[in-house]
Amino acid sequence: FRSDDTGLGSTESGMQSHYDFDAFTSAYESQEFFYLLLDSRHALILAKEGIEAPEGSSQERQVEQMREFLKEKLPFPIQYIRQKLPGKKQPKQK
């Protein structure tokens, strides 16, 4: 992903996207991701492990800096959520 003073974007398979900060409706953080919701069906999901740390800087520090950057730019707070992996559905017993 990439960021600037106006918003965030990503490049995937040669396609580029850019979203202004005011386009996001809410933000969430889990142990592994930042979720920036655009509407009820679309979001920009940023994997924390994908945040590049310059040589001599820790990954944790880079994630902390991203968190502070988002807090500064977004017009609402970031809510922390527990990330649950979907479980297998058990067949109903009769």
KOLGU-266367 format. One line per 3 residues: their letters; for each residue x, y, z of N, C-alpha, C. Coordinates in steps of 0.001 Angstrom, whole numbers, plus 500000, padded with zeros to 6 digits. Each point is the difference from the previous one (the first is absolute). Layout:
BEGIN
A = X Y Z X Y Z X Y Z; ...
This chain:
BEGIN
FRS = 500844 498818 500000 499156 501182 500000 500880 501233 500000; 499391 501129 499755 500735 501257 500026 499094 501075 500614; 500632 501003 500560 499235 501073 500635 500602 501343 499632
DDT = 499162 501018 500084 500456 501376 499843 499109 500872 500881; 500114 501293 499889 499223 500891 500866 498508 499992 499699; 499603 499472 498832 498585 500030 499635 499275 498690 500251
GLG = 500746 498876 500012 499324 498725 500175 500930 498810 499914; 499373 498841 499815 500713 498730 499929 499636 499284 498718; 500908 499153 499548 499721 499216 498811 500812 498727 499991
STE = 499790 499223 498958 500739 498753 499858 500213 499718 498520; 500937 499128 499741 500251 499527 498645 499953 498483 500040; 499153 499432 499165 499870 498551 499958 499788 499573 498558
SGM = 500825 499098 499544 499932 499496 498624 500031 501148 498991; 500814 500998 500279 500137 501138 499088 498892 501031 500102; 498965 499745 500801 498891 500949 500175 500274 500858 501221
QSH = 499810 501295 499851 500225 500927 501111 498676 500548 500498; 499905 500153 501308 498824 500620 500607 500468 501073 500969; 499154 500998 500209 500291 501066 500962 498683 500459 500595
YDF = 499960 500092 501329 498795 500431 500706 500350 501168 500908; 499240 501086 499878 500201 501135 500900 499614 499582 501414; 500638 500600 500998 499720 499644 501387 498529 500188 500352
DAF = 499333 501008 499429 498595 500223 500337 499063 498994 499322; 500516 499121 499141 499181 498952 499383 499769 498831 500951; 500866 499858 501003 499861 498902 500950 498912 500323 501014
TSA = 499223 498979 500364 498887 500212 500931 500317 499530 501413; 500958 499085 500136 500426 499521 501316 501318 499255 499852; 500676 499796 501128 501298 499327 499982 500100 499044 501183
YES = 500601 498852 499734 500172 498971 501020 501421 499464 499925; 500476 499505 501124 501320 499404 500058 499901 498667 500721; 500589 498979 499398 500105 498695 500656 501482 499712 500208
QEF = 500299 498826 500471 501385 499640 500248 500826 500019 498711; 499379 499686 498859 500738 499871 498749 499695 501056 498949; 498878 500718 500126 499570 500893 498926 499457 501329 500507
FYL = 500008 501000 499103 499192 501210 500125 498890 499859 498968; 498737 500226 500401 498857 499933 499101 499443 501410 499871; 500003 500545 498801 499464 501333 499756 498774 499842 499111
LLD = 498818 500160 500592 498763 499758 499279 499594 501198 499156; 499599 499688 498762 499519 501021 499082 498474 500074 500034; 499365 498864 500073 498549 499889 500139 499714 498619 500556
SRH = 498759 499565 499941 499665 498712 500610 500541 498802 499228; 500506 500207 498789 500471 498873 499195 501458 500121 499549; 500661 501104 500281 501357 500213 499499 500915 500543 501095
ALI = 501251 499554 499949 500974 500446 500998 501398 499909 499415; 500893 500781 500568 501423 499888 499718 500589 499289 501210; 500611 498850 499786 500552 499202 501095 501513 500026 499880
LAK = 500644 500476 501041 501455 500129 500017 500591 498958 500937; 500795 499098 499450 500663 498984 500822 501179 500640 500714; 500060 499847 501304 501093 500588 500774 501348 499429 499585
EGI = 500038 498727 499633 501278 499402 499600 500492 500567 498673; 499119 500632 499243 500385 500597 498726 500546 501411 500127; 499967 500562 501199 500535 501346 500201 501514 499890 500051
EAP = 500652 500617 499044 501447 499888 499895 500700 500833 501063; 500971 499378 500636 500791 500684 501018 501378 500303 499424; 500423 501266 500025 501343 500322 499531 501052 499284 500835
EGS = 501153 499784 499425 501075 499320 500711 500278 500724 501314; 500096 499240 501074 500256 500579 501313 498736 500351 500763; 498835 499815 499376 498726 500297 500652 499228 498700 500180
SQE = 499327 499864 501119 499250 498773 500251 498642 500051 499308; 499465 498827 499716 498667 499885 499405 498959 500589 500952; 500159 499749 501304 499058 500536 500990 499973 501521 499956
RQV = 501150 500609 499845 500088 501471 499935 499288 500521 498752; 500154 499303 498887 499334 500419 498766 498483 499905 500136; 499514 498939 500645 498560 499846 500217 499497 501120 500910
EQM = 500765 500316 501032 499629 501093 500901 499941 501336 499250; 500951 500234 499124 500000 501233 499211 498805 500045 499054; 499630 498854 499405 498821 499954 499128 498746 500293 500809
REF = 499894 499422 501184 498854 500243 500876 499885 501500 500306; 501094 500631 500362 499995 501437 500310 499646 500831 498764; 500515 499618 498846 499681 500692 498749 498497 499923 499723
LKE = 499418 498804 500141 498558 499842 499760 499178 500794 501011; 500411 499989 501268 499286 500777 501019 499990 501487 499664; 501111 500465 499455 500118 501415 499633 499145 500354 498788
KLP = 499929 499109 499032 499343 500306 498729 498517 499670 499950; 499577 498946 500708 498591 499598 499936 499149 500855 500928; 498768 500305 499587 499136 500854 500826 499261 499252 501104
FPI = 500430 498775 500325 499360 499192 501034 501062 499085 500612; 499725 499454 501179 501007 499139 500654 500081 498615 499351; 501131 499356 500197 500191 498614 499575 499546 499114 501159
QYI = 499123 499052 499712 499498 499096 501027 500751 498684 499928; 500435 499495 501143 500709 498730 500025 498977 498871 500056; 500206 498984 499167 499103 498846 499993 500805 498721 500155
RQK = 499353 498977 500523 500625 498679 500052 499741 499329 498671; 501022 499429 499461 499886 499345 498706 499670 498530 500222; 498860 499579 499520 499601 498612 500143 500073 499330 498639
LPG = 500584 498832 499971 500016 499229 498775 498708 499195 499927; 499420 499922 498808 498748 499253 499893 500227 498522 500302; 499096 499428 500754 500091 498578 500331 499153 499188 499033
KKQ = 500222 498722 500024 499192 499105 499166 498610 499920 500593; 499023 500043 499122 498615 499860 500456 499753 498535 500296; 499405 499788 501150 499663 498639 500405 498594 499679 499498
PKQ = 499814 498791 499448 498642 499640 499552 499070 499924 501205; 498761 500404 499764 499002 499944 501075 499677 498555 500318; 499932 499703 501269 499661 498647 500443 498499 499915 500208
K = 499441 498890 499597 498541 499814 500154 499689 499166 501210
